[in-house]
């Protein structure tokens, strides 16, 4: 199958703002259009995958596909930019319609000059009925692709330091630093204590980068350590001052 190479100029900030506005105010009208999977990881020279877009509604929807590169700040904020030149991406379609009650599949092939590499394929969906105020709505749904070498981050390359309670007293903060050149993913985070444990979210750990992690806590937990579970190992970082966790709100 021969796929055309997709190139475009991107307007990430406008797209993100529209998606947030849609999710907050108009998502119930959309009957939950979905994209799946949301994230795909490949350990191969060529990433070959597919994306399914689902239209469970009663009207046809138009879709424009845009690939973007991105970076993530230490607090998890995402900054988008045009697709890096070192990533070669072929898409089976760049614009199409999804009939009501049907799905549409996009197939892609991607390779990168340097690994690890990552990018996002955004499906910008339009065709929704206008709101009562006459506003046109578009919804952006992301599919994130990671092209990874077989080697991943090692335990010795991860450093964890405490930051103490957050201003709202509902979380304890930690700084997680990847000192190495390889990608990793924390599948889960967990704050342990004498009265039990609370679960935090997972997150990617990019090469040579730092991530601020905030894990929920409560005043009676008496937290003693942070646990991270990665694919190939687990880590536990004891709190140097467990009494600090008593500052957490119930």
N, C-alpha and C positions, 0 to 999 in steps of 0.2 A: 504494500500500500504506500502510495506517495503522498506525503503531507506537505502543505505549503508552509513556509517559514513566516511566522507572524511578527511584525514590527509595528510599534505604535508609540505615539506620544501620550503620556499618562498625566492624569490630574488627580493624584491620590487624595489630597486633602478634601476636595469637593466630593469625591466618591465616598470617602469615609463618613463625612458629615451627613450625606444623604442616607447612607445605610443606618447610621445611628438614629436619625430622625424617623426613618421608616420603622425601625425596630421598636421605638418608644411609642409611636402613635398610630401606626397603620398596619402593623404585622397581623392583627386579628383579621383584617380584610383580605389578606393574601392567602389564607388557608395554608400557611406554612410551606411555601416553596422551599425546597431543600437541595443541597448539593452533597454528594457522597462519593468517596470518603472525604473527610475534611483535611486529613493529613496522610501523606504516603511517604515512606522511607525506602530507599533502594540502596543496595550495596552491589552495584554493577556499573560497568563503564557506560552503559546506555540504560537510562530509566525508561521503561515502556509501561505506560499505564493508561487508565481511562477514568473519566469522571461521569457520573450520572446526575443529571438535573431533572428534578421532578416537579411537574405542574399539576397539583391536585385540584386546581380551581376550575372554573366554568368558562374562562375566556382564554384565547391563545396569548402567549407571552413571547416577546422578542428578546433575544439575548445577544450581547456583544462580549467577546472574550478578550481579555487583556492580561498578558503576563507582566509581572513586575518583580524586581529585586527588592530586598528590604534589609533593614538592620533593626536590632532591638536594643533599647537602652537598658541600663542597669535596673530601672524601675519597671521594665516590661513594655514601655511605649514603643510602638512600631513606626518606623519612618520608611516610606516607599519611594522608589525611584524607577526610572526605566530599566528594563532588563539588561543586566551586565553583558558586555560584549563577549565575555568568556563563557557564556552559557548559550548553547545552540538548542533551540526548541522548535519542534515541528508539531503543528496542530491539525487535526482532521477537519476542523471548522472554526471559523472566527466570528461568524454571525449566522443566526438561524432562528426559527420559531419553534416553540413547543406547544403542540395542540393541547386542549383541555384534557385533563385526566390521563396524561401520558408522560413518558420520560424521554429524554434525549441523551445519547452518549457521545462524549468527546474523547477521542483517542489521541495520545501524544507520545512523542519520543524526545528525550532530552539527554544531553551530555554536557560536560563541563571541562574546561581546560585544566582546572585545578580543583582538587577535592580536599575537604568537603565543600559542597555548594548547596545553595537553597534559593528558592524563589516561590512566588505565589501566582496561581492562575485565577484571575478574577472573572466571574460571570456577572456581567452587569445586566440586570433583568428589568425590562419595561413592558408597557402595555396594560398596566393596571388602570382601572377606572379612576378618573379624576376625583379628588376629594370634593366635599361640599363647597370649599373655598376656591375650587378650580386649580388646585396644585397637581402637577404631574409628579408621579412617584417612580423612582428607580431603586432597585434593591441590588446591592453587591454581595455576592456569596463567594468566599475564598476557598480554593483548594491549594494547600501548601505542599511543596515537593522538596525532599531532602535527598541529595545524591551523595552517598557516603562511602568512604573506603572501608575495607573490612576491619581496620583498626579503629577503636573508639577510645574515648577518654579513659585514663587509668585513675585508680583510687588515689595514688600519690600526687596526682596533678590537681586535685580538688582541695581547696582550702575553705574553711567555714569560720566566720567570726560573728560574735554577737553584736546586736545593735540596741537591744533593750526593747521595752514596750513602745508601741506606736502611740501617737498623741491621743487617739480615742480609747486607749487602754484595752482594746479588744484583741490585740495581736501582739506577738513577739516578733521582732525583726532580726534577720540574719543576712549577712553578706556571703554569697557563695561565689568563689573565684575559680575559674578554670585557667591554670597557668600553662597548659599545654596546647598543642596545635590541632587536637582532635575534638570532634563533636561528641556530645553526650546528651542524655535526656534523663532528668529526674522523673521517674514514673509516679512517684508520690513523695510527699513530705509529711512528717508526723511529729507532733510535740508530745513527748512522753512525760508522765509525772506519777507521783505516788497514788493519785486517785484516778488514774486512767490516762487516755491519750486522745488528742484531737487531730483530725486529719486536715492537711493543707492540700494544695493543688500540685500537680506536676508542672514541669517547665523545661524548655530546652536549655542546654548549657553550651554556649557557643565558644569556639576556640579563643584563647587569650581575651577573655571577657569576664565581667562581673555581673551578678544578678542579685538584686535585693529581694529576699523572700520574707513574706509576712504570714505567719501561721496562727490560726485562732487559738486563744487560750481563755481560761476562766479563773476567777480568783481562788477557787478551792482546789485547783489542779495541782499546785506545787510542782510546776514543770521542772524537770531535771535535765532533759537532753533533747536535741533535734535529731531526727532520723531521716535520712534520704535513701530512697531505694532506686538504684539505677539498674540497667539491664543485666550487668555482669557482676555487680557487687552492691553492698549496702554500707552506709556510713552512719556513725552516731557521734555527735559532738556534744559532750557534757556542757551544761551551763556553768560558767565560772561562779555565778552568784544566783543560785536558785531562788533566793528570797525575792529577787526582782520580779519573778512571775506573780507574786502576790499583788502587784500593782495592777494586774489585769482586771478588767471589769467582768461582772457575772454575765 
